[in-house]
Amino acid sequence: INMMNTSQKLIALLSGAALLSVSSLAAQTATTDPVGYVSVTVNGTGGVASEAFTYMGVPLHKASDAAGAITGTGANTITASAAAWTVDAYAGSYILITSGTNEGVSATISSNTATELTTVEDLTSLLAGDESFSIHAYTTIADVFGAANEAGLGGGASSSAADTILIQSASGFTTYYFKDSGFIGGTGWRSSTDAATDQSATTISFGEGVIIVRKQSADLDVVLTGSVFSGDAISPVEAGFNWKAASIPVDLTLNGLFGPANEAGIDGGASSAAADNIIVPTPGGLVTYYYKDSGFIGGTGWRTSTDASADQGATVFVQPGQMFLINRSGGAAFNLTEVSPL
C-alpha cells in the first residue's frame, strides 16, 4: 500500500510492530503556555532484525515569540496595528489563532512588516478580524534530535548506513539522516538525495507523524521538550492516508478526538471496509477503528474492524508522542480540532 498524503497545510473550509512508549509528561503553571517534556522510546532491532520502526509525533512546541490582537484581515494578510515588529522577523514561522470561532487554526508566515503578516494560507474566511493570536517558530529536526544529533541516532556516510527519519512530502516521504563520515558533504543532517545541504531546519509540523527507522540493536530514549498549547489545535485531514500525531500532549480517545457521535464527520459505514479508518500500530500489528453508523448487527458507535459490537469510544488509542493514521477513503478534506484541557 502506498501510504501518503499531501502537504501539511491548512485546509480552509470555504463553501465547498508497539513501536514506541511514552514515559513521562511534566508541566508547570506559568505566565506563558505550560512547559514540560515527553520521553519517547525509539525501538532498536534487538539483534533480531535489520531495521526497527518507530512511529512518533511531537506534541510539544516552541514558546510563542510574539502575541497580540488582530485589527484587520485581507487576502493572505493579517494586521495587528499595535505591533512594532522587525521586518521579516517571523518569515518561516506560523501564526496560531488563540480565540474566536476558529481558535487553533494556523498558517505559515511568508513575510511581515512592522504591523502586517503575509501568510501562505489565506485565513480570511475563517476570521472575524478581532481574534487574538500568537506567533511560533516551527519545530525542526534539530529541535527534536539535536543539531549535532545529541539524541544519539545512528549516523553514517549515507542514509543506507544510518538510522533514518521519514517525513511526509507531497510525493510520499523524504528521508533524512545524520551524516557523520564520508569524504564528500561534510557533517550534519542530510537528505538521502543530497549529502551536502544542511537539513537541520526541516520542519516537523504539529499534528504530523514521522517514522524513525533504526538499524542499531539498542533502544534509544528521545526526550521532547517544549510548550503546550493552552488553546485548541487544528490540523488538516485530507483525502488518502494522513500520518497524524497528537498536537497536545494528552491521551487521545475516539470520543475525545472525533466525538462520541462522530461529530468530526469522518465517513462511517456498516463495516471498516465501508468507512474511513483510524489505524494504530501495536505490538501485534495494526488495530483499525471506524465509526459504525449502519448495519443490522452491532449497533452504532466506535468499533474495531474485528468486533462490530464492542464500544471503543472511551479507548485510549494513542498516547502523547505516538503516531496514528487516518485513512480518508473518499470524503472531502476537513480540519480536525483537538480540544485543549487547559
C-alpha positions in Angstrom: 0.0 0.0 0.0 1.4 3.4 -0.9 0.5 5.4 2.3 1.0 9.1 1.6 -0.9 12.3 1.6 -0.4 15.9 0.6 1.4 18.6 2.4 0.5 19.6 6.0 -1.2 22.8 5.1 -4.3 24.4 6.5 -7.5 23.4 4.7 -9.7 26.5 4.7 -13.3 25.4 4.9 -15.0 27.7 2.4 -18.2 26.6 0.7 -17.3 23.9 -0.6 5.1 -3.5 15.4 4.5 -1.3 19.9 6.6 1.0 18.1 7.1 3.5 20.9 6.4 4.0 24.6 5.7 7.2 26.5 7.5 7.6 29.8 6.5 10.9 31.3 4.9 14.3 30.9 5.7 17.1 33.3 4.1 20.5 33.3 4.0 23.7 35.4 1.9 26.7 35.6 3.4 29.9 34.2 2.5 33.2 32.7 3.1 31.7 29.3 1.9 28.3 27.9 2.8 25.4 30.3 6.1 23.7 29.6 7.2 20.1 30.0 8.6 17.0 28.4 7.6 13.7 26.8 10.1 10.8 26.6 9.7 8.6 23.5 11.4 5.2 23.1 12.8 4.7 19.7 13.0 0.9 19.2 16.2 -0.9 18.4 16.4 -4.1 16.4 17.2 -6.2 19.5 19.6 -8.0 17.2 16.8 -10.0 15.6 16.2 -7.8 12.5 18.0 -5.4 10.2 15.6 -2.5 11.0 13.1 -1.4 13.7 10.3 1.1 13.1 9.0 3.8 15.5 6.0 5.9 14.6 6.0 9.1 16.5 5.0 12.8 16.7 5.9 15.9 18.5 3.1 17.1 20.9 5.2 20.0 22.4 6.0 23.2 20.7 8.3 26.2 20.8 7.1 29.0 23.1 5.5 32.0 21.3 7.8 34.7 20.0 5.0 37.3 19.9 1.3 37.7 20.6 -1.3 40.3 20.1 -4.8 41.1 18.7 -5.9 41.2 15.1 -7.2 44.5 13.9 -7.7 43.7 10.2 -7.6 41.0 7.6 -7.2 40.8 3.9 -6.3 38.2 1.3 -3.3 36.3 2.8 -2.7 39.2 5.3 -3.3 39.8 9.0 -2.9 43.2 10.6 -2.1 44.0 14.2 -1.9 47.7 14.4 -0.3 47.8 17.8 2.7 45.7 16.8 6.1 47.0 16.1 7.8 44.0 14.5 11.2 43.9 12.8 10.6 43.4 9.0 10.6 39.6 8.1 11.5 38.6 11.7 8.8 35.9 11.5 9.2 34.7 8.0 9.0 30.9 8.1 7.2 30.9 11.5 3.5 30.4 11.9 0.6 32.4 13.4 -1.8 30.5 15.7 -5.3 31.9 16.3 -6.0 31.8 20.0 -9.6 33.0 20.3 -12.8 33.1 18.4 -14.8 30.6 16.4 -11.8 29.1 14.7 -9.4 29.0 17.7 -6.5 26.7 16.9 -6.3 27.4 13.2 -2.8 28.3 11.9 -0.9 29.5 8.8 2.7 29.8 7.8 4.1 33.3 7.7 5.9 34.2 4.4 6.9 37.7 5.4 6.0 40.6 7.7 6.2 44.3 8.0 6.0 46.2 11.3 2.3 45.6 11.7 1.2 43.1 9.0 1.8 39.4 8.4 1.6 37.8 5.0 0.6 34.2 5.2 0.9 31.3 2.8 -2.6 30.1 3.5 -5.5 32.5 3.3 -7.3 32.6 6.6 -9.7 35.4 5.6 -12.8 33.3 5.5 -12.1 31.8 9.0 -11.5 35.1 10.8 -13.8 37.8 12.1 -10.9 40.2 12.4 -10.8 40.7 16.2 -9.2 37.4 17.3 -6.1 37.1 19.5 -3.0 35.3 18.1 0.5 34.1 18.9 3.5 33.5 16.7 5.7 30.5 16.9 8.7 29.1 15.1 8.2 25.6 13.7 9.7 22.6 15.4 12.6 21.2 13.4 14.8 18.1 13.1 17.5 19.9 15.1 14.9 20.8 17.9 13.9 17.1 18.3 17.1 15.3 17.7 19.8 17.9 18.3 21.8 20.0 15.7 24.7 17.6 16.3 22.5 14.5 16.8 22.6 14.8 20.6 19.7 12.3 20.7 22.1 9.6 19.5 20.5 8.2 16.4 23.0 6.1 14.4 24.9 8.2 11.9 26.7 7.1 8.7 28.2 8.2 5.5 24.9 7.7 3.7 21.2 7.1 4.5 21.7 3.3 3.9 24.2 3.1 6.7 22.4 5.3 9.2 19.2 5.5 11.2 16.7 7.5 9.2 13.8 9.9 9.7 10.9 9.8 7.2 8.8 12.9 6.9 5.9 13.3 4.6 6.2 15.3 1.4 3.8 16.0 -1.5 5.1 12.9 -3.3 5.4 10.5 -0.4 8.2 10.7 2.1 11.6 12.4 2.3 14.3 10.5 4.1 16.8 12.3 6.5 19.8 11.0 8.4 22.8 12.3 10.3 25.9 12.3 8.2 29.0 11.8 10.4 31.5 10.3 8.0 32.4 10.1 4.3 34.7 12.2 2.1 32.0 14.4 0.5 29.3 16.5 2.0 30.6 17.4 5.5 28.8 16.5 8.7 25.2 17.2 9.8 21.6 16.4 8.9 21.2 15.5 5.3 18.5 14.1 3.0 19.0 10.7 1.2 19.3 12.6 -2.1 21.7 15.4 -1.1 24.7 14.6 1.0 25.9 18.3 1.2 22.9 20.5 2.0 22.1 21.1 5.7 18.6 19.9 6.6 18.6 20.6 10.4 15.9 23.3 9.9 13.5 20.8 8.2 10.1 21.2 9.8 8.2 18.6 11.8 4.7 20.2 11.9 2.4 19.8 14.8 -0.2 17.1 14.1 2.2 15.3 11.8 3.5 11.8 12.3 7.1 10.8 11.4 8.8 7.4 11.1 12.1 6.5 12.6 13.9 3.6 11.1 16.6 2.3 13.4 19.4 0.0 12.4 21.1 -0.2 15.8 20.3 -3.0 18.3 19.6 -0.9 21.4 16.5 1.1 22.1 17.0 4.9 22.4 15.1 7.3 24.6 14.4 10.7 22.9 13.2 13.4 25.3 10.9 16.0 23.6 10.7 19.3 25.4 8.7 22.4 24.8 5.4 24.3 25.5 1.9 23.0 25.5 -0.8 24.8 23.5 -3.2 26.3 26.1 -5.9 26.6 23.5 -7.2 24.2 20.8 -5.2 23.0 17.9 -6.4 22.3 14.4 -4.7 20.2 11.8 -5.8 19.1 8.3 -7.2 15.7 7.3 -7.0 15.2 3.5 -8.0 12.5 1.1 -6.0 9.3 1.4 -3.6 8.4 4.2 -2.9 11.0 6.8 0.1 10.3 9.1 -1.1 12.1 12.3 0.1 12.6 15.9 -1.4 14.5 18.8 -0.7 18.2 18.8 -1.4 18.5 22.5 0.2 16.0 25.0 -2.8 14.2 26.3 -4.1 10.7 25.8 -6.5 10.6 22.9 -9.8 8.7 22.9 -12.0 8.3 19.8 -14.8 10.1 21.7 -12.5 12.9 22.7 -10.9 13.5 19.3 -13.8 12.7 16.9 -16.8 13.0 19.2 -19.0 10.1 20.6 -21.4 10.5 17.7 -18.7 11.2 15.2 -19.1 15.0 15.4 -15.9 15.4 13.5 -17.6 14.0 10.4 -15.4 11.3 9.1 -17.2 8.8 6.9 -18.9 6.0 8.8 -20.2 2.7 7.5 -21.6 -0.7 8.3 -18.0 -2.1 8.4 -14.4 -0.9 8.4 -14.3 -1.7 4.7 -17.1 0.8 4.0 -15.8 3.6 6.3 -12.8 5.9 6.9 -10.3 4.1 9.2 -8.2 5.2 12.1 -5.2 2.9 12.1 -2.9 2.4 15.1 0.4 0.5 15.2 0.6 -2.0 18.1 3.0 -4.8 19.1 0.9 -7.3 17.2 0.4 -5.3 14.1 -2.3 -2.7 13.3 -5.6 -2.0 15.1 -8.2 -0.4 12.9 -11.1 1.6 14.3 -14.1 3.0 12.4 -17.4 4.7 13.1 -20.3 2.2 12.7 -23.4 4.1 11.6 -25.4 1.3 9.8 -25.9 -2.4 9.5 -28.2 -4.9 11.3 -25.8 -6.1 13.9 -23.6 -4.3 16.4 -25.4 -1.0 17.0 -23.9 2.4 16.3 -20.6 3.9 17.6 -16.8 3.4 17.5 -15.8 -0.1 16.7 -12.7 -2.1 15.7 -12.5 -3.9 12.3 -12.6 -7.3 14.2 -15.6 -6.5 16.6 -18.7 -4.7 15.3 -20.4 -4.7 18.7 -18.0 -3.6 21.5 -17.9 0.2 22.0 -14.4 1.6 21.7 -15.3 5.3 22.2 -13.5 5.6 25.6 -10.5 3.6 24.5 -7.2 5.5 24.7 -6.0 4.7 21.2 -2.8 6.8 21.2 -0.6 8.4 23.8 1.5 11.6 23.6 4.3 11.2 21.1 2.6 8.3 19.3 1.6 8.3 15.7 -1.6 7.1 14.1 -3.1 7.1 10.6 -6.4 8.4 9.3 -7.4 6.8 6.0 -9.8 9.3 4.5 -11.1 6.9 1.8 -13.2 9.3 -0.3 -14.7 12.2 1.6 -13.7 15.9 1.3 -10.8 17.3 3.3 -11.6 18.8 6.7 -9.9 20.4 9.7 -9.6 18.2 12.8 -9.8 20.0 16.1 -8.0 18.9 19.2 -9.6 20.4 22.3 -7.0 21.6 24.9 -7.7 20.5 28.5 -6.0 23.7 29.8 
